[in-house]
Amino acid sequence: MKIGIYFCNCGSNIADKISSAAVAEAAGSFPEQPFLKTVDFICSEDGKLQFEESLKAELPDRVIVAACSPRDHEATFRRCMINAGLNPYLLQMVNIREQIAWVTEDPEIATAKAIRAVRGALYRVRLQQPLEKKELEACPDALVIGAGPSGMKAAMALAEAGRSVVLVERTPMIGGLPVRFEELFPDLECAPCMLEPLMGELLHGDHAGKIELMTMSEVIEVTGFYGNFIARIRQRPRHVSLHECIGCGECAAACPAVTMNGFNNSASERKAIDFAFTGVLPNAPFLMEEVCVRSRGEECRACKDACPMGEDVVDLEQVENVVERRIGAIILATGAGLYDASRVAGMGFGAFPDVYDALQFERLLSSTGPTAGEILTRAGNVPLSVAIIHCVGSLDSDHKPYCSGICCQYAFKFNHLVSARHPDTAITHYHRELVMPGKTAHTLFRHAARNANTSLKRYSSIDDLAVTLADDGRLQVSANGENNVADMVVLCPAVIPAEGTGRLSALLDVGCDSSGFFRELHGRMDAAQSAIKGIYLAGSCQEPMDIQKAILQGMAAAGYTLAGLQPGRTLEIEPINAEVDEVRCAGCRLCISVCPYRAVSFDSGHNASSVNAVLCHGCGTCVAACPAGAITGHHFTNDQIMAEIEGVLK
């Protein structure tokens, strides 16, 4: 077997500590009698050309490159191997720069280490086998779960690029939480106005035909893998045709059944068939079956008969439907919610009617909310004093240990809106820390700080606060031994993962972090990717964030999808992966439980595990865990690893 060793001096980085001549002399005693060539900078254009020409001339059976870290240039040298007509997996790199030259002061010791490392590589490379990449056809379309700002932005970006998108939303509307708000920090933009162009484009724009919007729906099963997922989606009946309804509301006016409106935090009534709230998109009502008198066995066609567009628009016989869609990638954009403030003792949430959490207060401020934007107590009075309590359940080891990052900004937005509508109302902020990152976040804080009717009081623990009733029946906030009355208390709870996050995590095998949010592949470098190839994260399902960051992450997720899945282009499968020997497999399934990439499944027909090469990253976790030794890691076999160790120690 002819083996070539290519030694890179890397200028003085390696040459000052390791003698190429000494390595060449030692190599003469190695098995197979390898030849050694020295190159000054093998990664340079001249160096790569020299390397390729030598490979073509020598035609070695195996190649060793002693240079820098494989992370830097293994791909570079593999391309050189391909250009020279050699299989790239017959190359073995030895890191003699970072692991030897840069960390060993004595040149003699460094040279001895390098000789051992190169000898180990030679013992290993003799056992390496030629591997070939495989190709697989892939679907370029995507499933987006969640139609909030990040999900809508991702869906639109994909549609504009010509991809078909299935956009699944569990509620009857699109826009997420922000469309329920009146104004957004830091610039007090109208939230529905800001999102309306995006929602309008999604529903009626030039690329709307590429987006299949499925409201009142949820994903119930996903099979397959990156490029070839099959999703089963359950759609609850809306009983109203989105394509034919004109949003006139005649059906709601005629409906005899009344209930409390959950989209207004049960602070207003709605009919059994009604809009979630005024201005909602899609501009069509939906029927709550459990409220409709038909659910009690009574016959009623009031809504159907009242529709001016014909009796087919309202379909009282519509039933739940399950559909299948083939997609290549999945974007999770399920958003977030608020921690239940009633779980924080002493806050009075749920006990006193004028204690609100932030979402309830947002609806109170909204012109489409239960009071049409009027800030009124439950008794219908303008509050003379408002207490805003920050960090309810946040920065607290008994509840949520993290800071949600957005609460201070919306709290000072509340301050501004209350002051603008009722200038004489006194506002008191109770806070632990004040967090206002970014170039514009401080503006609302400054407005509050300069307001004579606004005061800030700091507390060290939520246990130091208590919301009770004063003798006159008004609310009383006790903090650090001081009591202050308030007509209204607004709580700013921790931001938590949205309802259903745990179910989707189990369904897709996408892990969650200690806080319950979907775990990203890397918190800084790959925050829009999950550990499962082809499943991406967008928005506050990954961590608490504002709309700006959510939109950017939605675009990042769309970018990953567009870059990886292109129409007409096949997926290239890396051959460095694991393979199960069905004969030796005992069927214990330990490999399935340890695989971080959902690449291993169990074939009950053969009573053995199998590895999906598309998903496998070649990490070797399953190989190490298998008690039967039935799994082989291609390019990192046990024999190759043991041979390298033998060569180093010889």
N, C-alpha and C positions, 0 to 999 in steps of 0.2 A: 504494500500500500504506500503510495507516494503522498507525503504530507509536507505542506509548505508552511513555514512560520514567517510572519511579517511583523517586524519589530519597528514600532514608531518611536522616534526620539522625542517627538512633541517639543521641538526646540530644546530648551534647557529644562523643561518641566520634568522629563523622564531622564534625559541623558546625563544630567548633573548627578543623579543618584544611582542609576542603574547602567552598568556597562553592557552594551549590546555585544561587544566582542566576547565577553565572558559568557554571556548567554549562548552565543553561537558555538563557543567551544564546548560548553556543557551539552548542547543539543546533539553534538556528534556522538554522544554515548547513549542517546535516547533510542528506544525501539523504533524500528522502521527507518532509521537514519534520515530524519527530516532535513530539508534544506532551510536556511534562514536568510532572509533579505531585510536590510535596514532601510527605512524610509524616514526622512526628516519630519514631514507633516503628512501623514497618510490620508488625513481627512481633507486636505487642500485639493484644489482642482488638479494641480500637477501630481500630487500624491495619489489621488484616485486613478488618474490616467496611468501612472507608473504601476499601480497595483493591478489594474485590469490587464495591461499589456503583459505583465509577468504571469498572470493566471492563464492567459491565452497561450503563452509560450511554454509554460511548465506543465499545464494541465494536471494539477495535483488532484488526488482523490479526496483529500480532506485539507481544510485550511484553518490556521490559527492566526488571529490578529492580536498581538500584545500591544495594547494602547490605553485608551481611556475607558470610561464606564460604558457598558453596552447601552445605557440609557441615552448616551450622547450620539453614538454613531453606529450601533449595530445595524439599524435599518439602512444606513448609508453603505456599509460594506456588503450587506446582502444584495443591494442593487448592483454593486460592482460584480458580485458573483454571477448574477443573472446576465449582466452585460457580457460577461466572459463565457457564458454558456454553461455555467455550473449551477447545481442545485444550491439555493441560498441556505438551506438548513444543514449543509455539510460544513458550515463555518462555526467556529467557536472563538469567542472573544475572551481575553484575559485582561482584567483591569489592573494594570501595573502602575497607573498614574495616581488615582485617588486612594487605592487600597495599599499601595506600597511606597511609591516615590514621595508622595506628599506627606506621609505619616511616619517615615523612617529616616532618621537623621544620618545614620552611618551608611555610607555608600556600599561598603562591603556586605553589611547585613541586608541592605535593600536588594543588592544583586543576588544574594543567596535566596532571598524570598521569591524574587522574580523567576529564578531557575526552577524552584519547586512549583510555582504556580503554572508555568508554561508546561512543565512535565505533566502535571495533573490534567491540563487541558488536552495534551496529546493522548493520554490514556483514555480520556473521555471521548474525544472526537473520532477515535477509531471505531467506536460503537454507534456513532450517530448515523441515522438512516435518511435517505432522501425523502422529503415530504412534499406534498403537492397541495396547493390551495384548491378548494372546490367552490363552485358557484351555484347559487340557488335563486330562482325567480322570487321576486318580492312584490307585494302590493304597496303602492306609494301613498295610499290614502290613510286617513287618521280618524281616531275616535277621541273626542274631547269631552271630558266629564266635568260638567260645571259651566254654566253660562253667565258667570260674573265677569268683571272687567278683563281679567287675564285670560279666561277661557274664550271670551268673545274675540279678543284681540288675536289670540293664537289661531282661532278658526278662520277669521278673516284673512290673516296673512297666508294661511295654507290655501284658502279658496282663491285668493288673488294670484297665487302661483299655479293655479290649474288643478289643485288636488281636490278630491271629494272628501268632505268632512261630515262625520256624524256627530252632532252636538247634543249631548244628553244633559237635561236639567231636571232635577227631581221636583221642583216647584212649578206652578203654572206660568211663571214669568221669567224673563231674562233680565240681566243687569246686576244680579247679586244683591248684597246689602246696600251699596251706595245709592241705588235708585230710590231707596226709601228715605234718604236723607234730603235735607233742603240745601245745605251748603257744605263745602268741603274745606278743610284746612289745607294750605295756609292762606290761600288767596280768596277764600269765601266764594268760590265759583259755585254756581248752581249745579248740583250733582246730576239730576236728570237731564239738564240742558247739555252738560258736558258729554254725557254718555249717549244722548239721543242720536247724534250722527253715526256713531258706531253701531248702535242697535238698528237704526234705519237701514244702513248698508247691509247689515246681516240679514234683515228680513226682506228688504225690497230692492237692494242695490244690484249693480251689474253682475256681481258674483254670487248673489243669493241662491242661484240655482245649484251651486256647488255644495251648499250647506243643507243637510237634512236636520232640521231642528226637531228634537223630540222632547217636549216638555212633559212634566208629570211622569217622568221615566227614571228607571234605574238599571244599571248593569247588574245582571244576576249571575253571569258566568263568562269566563274568558278562558279559551283554550288556545294552544299554539304557541308561537314564539315570534320574535322580532321579524317583521316583514310578512308574517303569515299568521296573524291573530284572527280568531273567530270570536266575536262577542255576541252574547245573547242579552237582549234588552227587553225589560218588561215595561210596557206603557199602560198606565192607568187611564181609564176613560175620562175624557174631558166633557164629553157629551155635546160639544159645540165644535163646528167645523172652523178651523182657523182660516181656511181658504175662502169661505163664503160669508163668514160673519163680518158685519160692518161696524161692530162695536157701538150700536145705538143704545143698548141697555134696556130695550123694551121688555125683554124676557125677565130681567131682574125686577122691573117695576111690577110685573104681573105676578111674580112668585109670592105665594102666601107664607112660606116657611122662613123664619128668622132665627139667626144665631149670632154669636159674638165673632168678630173678625180677628182671627189670629194674626193677620198681617198688620193690624193696628194694635197689637198686644192686648187684644180683647177689650180695648177701650171704646170700641164703637160696634154697631151692629152691621150685619150683612144678610143678604138673602141666601137661600140655598144655592141658587144660581146667580152669580154676581161676579164683578171684577174684584181682584185682590185689593186694589185701591185705584183711585182716579189716576189716569195717565199711564197705567201699566201697559207694558208691551210683552207679548202680542196683545193687541187691543181687542180682546175677546174674553167673555166671562167663562167660568167653569162651574160645574155642578158638584156640590158636596153631597154625595149619595147618602151619607149617614144623616144628613139634615133634611133631605127631600122627604115630603110626606109619603112618597111612593115606597120608601123604605119601611113604612109602618103598614103597608098593605093598602093604602088609600090610592085611588085612581086620581091622577092629576095630569093635565096637559097644558096648564096655563102658560108656561114658558114657550112651549112649542107653538101654541096657537097665537101667541103675541108676536112672534118673529115676523117682521115685514118682508124678509128675504125668502120666505117659503118654509114649509114644514120640514124640509130635509136638513136645515142648518142645525137645528137642535135634535140630536139623536138620543132619545131616552133609552134605547135598547143597546147602545154601545157597550161593549164589554172589554175587559182587560185583554191586552194583546202582547204576545212575545214574538220578537223578530230577531233574525240573525244578520250580522253584518261582518264582512271580511275587511280587515284593516291591517296596515303594516306597523302602525305606532299608536300609542295611547298617551294622551296628555291629561294628567290629573290636575284639575283646577277647581277643587271642591270648596275652597274658601275656608272661612273660620267662623267662630261664634264667640259668645261671651260666657265666662265662668258664672255659674249660678251664685249670685250674691247672697242668696238665702243661706248658703253653706258657711258664710262668714258670720260668726256670732256677733251680735250687738249692732248690726247695720240696719235692722228694722225692715229689710227687704221682704215683702210679702206679708209683713205684719201691719205696716202703716201705709195707707193708700197714697200718700204724697212722697213716698220714697221710690225713686225710679232708677233703673240701670241706664246705661248710656244709650242702648238701642231704643228703649221706651221713650227716652227724652228726645232722641232724634226724630221719632215719629210725632211727638208733641210739637216740635219745631217746624215740621213739614207742612206745607200748604195743602198737601193731600192726606194729612194725618187726621186723627179723630177730632181735633179742635180747629182744623183748617189753619194751623200755624199759630194760633193764639196760645200764649204761655199762661195757663190757668191751673189752679189747684183743682182737686177733685170736687171741691165745693163751688167751683166756677169763679174763683176770685183771682185777681192778679197777685202773685207772691210779692211780699214786701222784702223778703230775704230768702236767699238761695244758698245752700251749702253744697259744695262740690268736693267729694271725697275721692282722692286719687288712690291708686295702688290697692284696690279692694281685691284681695286674694293674690296679688302680685308680690314678688320679692319676699315670699313667705314660705318657709319650709313646710308649714302645715297645709298649704294650698298649692300655689304655683311659685316655684323659686325664681322664675325668670322675670325680666322686665319686658312688657309688651311693646314698648318703644313708640307707640302712637297715642297713648292715652293722654299725656300732658298736652299734646297739640290739640286734640279735640276738646279737652276740658277748657282750654283758653278760647277755643272757638265758641263753646257754649257761653263763656263769659262775655264775649263780644256780642253775640246775638241777643242774650238777655238784656245787656246794657243798651243795645240799640233800640229794643222794643219797649223797655221799661227803665229809663235812665235813673230813676230814683231807687231801684231795687238794690239792696245791699247783697254783695256776693262774697262768700268766704271759701277759699280753697284750703283744704287740709291735704297736705302732701308729705311723702317721705323723701323722694328725690324728684328733681325736675330734669326731664330728658327732652331736649329739643335739637336734634342733629340737623345739619344742613344749612344752607345759606338763607333760607326764608322762614324757617320754623320759629325763629325768635320774634317775629313781628307781632303775632297775636299775644304773646307773653308780655311784650313791652306795652301793648295797648292796655292789658289788664293791670300791669304794675303802675301805670300812670293814672289809672282810674281811681278817683277818690273814694268811690263806693266799693272798691275791691280790696280785700285783705288776704294775705297768705299766711297760713299757720303750719308749721312743720311738726310732724310727729315721728316717733322712732319705731313704733310697732302698732299694728292695727288693734292690738289688745288695749291700747291707750285710748281708743275712741269708742263711743257708744252713742247710738241714736235712740232716744226715748221720747216720751210725751211729757211736755211741761205741764204745770198746773193749769194753765189756760187752754190746754188742748192742742197747742201748737207743737211742732217737732222741736226737739232740743238735742244739740250735738255737744257732747262732753269730750273734751280733749285736754290732756295734761292738767287736769284740775280746774279747767275753765269751762263754763257752760254758756252756749250761745243758742238762741232760739232761731228757728228757720221755718218758713212756710212750705219749703220744698227742699228735698235732699236728692242730689244726683250722684249715683255711684259709678265709678270707673273701674269695672272688673277686669281681670286678666283676660287676654284674648286666648282662646283655646281652639283646638281643631274642630271642624264642623261635624255635625251629626253624621254618622255613617262612615267616618274615617277608618275606624277599626274594622268594619265589615269589608271595606274595599281593600284594606291592608291584607286581610286574610285571603280575600278573593284573588288578588293579584300577586301575592307573596312579596309585596313591597313593604319593607320594614318601617316601623315607627320609632322615633327617638324616645328618650325618657320623658319628654313632655307630651307625647302623643301625636306629634306632627310627623308627616311622611319624612323618612330619613333620606337625605340627599347622598349622592355618590361621594362628593367632597364638599365640605362647607364653604370653601373659598374658590376652588377651581371648577367645580362641577355642581353647583347648587341647583341647576335646573334638570339634572339627571338623577334617576334613582339607580340603585344597584342592579336593577333588572334591565337588560338591554332592550331599548325600544319603548320604555315607559318613562315619561318625563314629568317634571313637576313645574307647576306655574302658580304663582301667587301665594296667598297666605295659608294654603294647605301645607306649605313647607316650613313656614315660621310667620309670626306676626309681621305685617308690613303694610305700608300705605299703598294707595292706588298707583302712584308713579312706579314704585318698585315692582308691583304686581304686573303692571302692563309690560315692563321691560322683561320680566321673567317669562311672561307669555310669549313674547317675541323670541326669546332665547330658546324656549321649548319648540316653537315652530321652526326656528333655524336648524336645530338638531334634526328635526324630522325631514326637512327639505334637503339637508346635506346628505343624510344617510340613505334616504329612499328616493330614488329618481326614476321616473317612468322609463321603461326600456332597459334599465341598468340592473344587473343581477347583484346579489349580495355575495361578497367574497368571504369565504369561511377560512379563518386562520387554522392551519393544521396542528398547531401546538395546543392540544386539548386532551381530555381524558377519554378513555375507552374501557368499557366493562367486558370482562370475559364471562359470558353467560354460564359457561360450564362450572367455573369456580365460584360464581356469586351464590351466596347462601340466602339471599333474599331478606337480610336483616334491615335494610333501608336506612342504615346509619348515614350513608352517603347523602341521601336526600335531605336529612335534617341538618347537615353541616354545610351544604352548598350555599354560598352567599349570593349566587346568581340565578337560582331557580333552574339550573341546567340539567338536573338529574330527576328522572321520573322512574316509576316502577311499571314494568311490563308484566302484568299478571299472567298473560298467556305463556310466557317463558319463565315466570317466577324469578325474574332477575331485574336489576336496575339497568337503565340505559341513559346515556349522556347525549344531550342535544348539542351538537357541535356549534350551532349558531349562537347559543347562549353561553357556552363554556368559555371561560377566560384563561384556562390552563393554569389556575392558581395552585393546584395540587392538593387542596384540602381534602377532597374525597379520597385521593390516593393514599394519603397518610392515615386517614381514618379507617379505611377498609380493613376489618379484622381478618378477612380471608385472603388478602393480597390479590383481589380479583380485578383491580383497576390499574391500568397503565397510563401514565402521563407521557404522551408522545413528546419526544425531544428532552424529556427529563425522566427517563426510566430509572428504575432502581439500579440496574447494571451500570448505566452511564454515571450516575452519581457516585456509586461505590468505586468505580474505576478511577474517577477523578480524585477521590480521597486517597486511594491507593497510590496514585502517581505523586501526590503532594507529599505523602509520608514516606515514600520509598527512599 
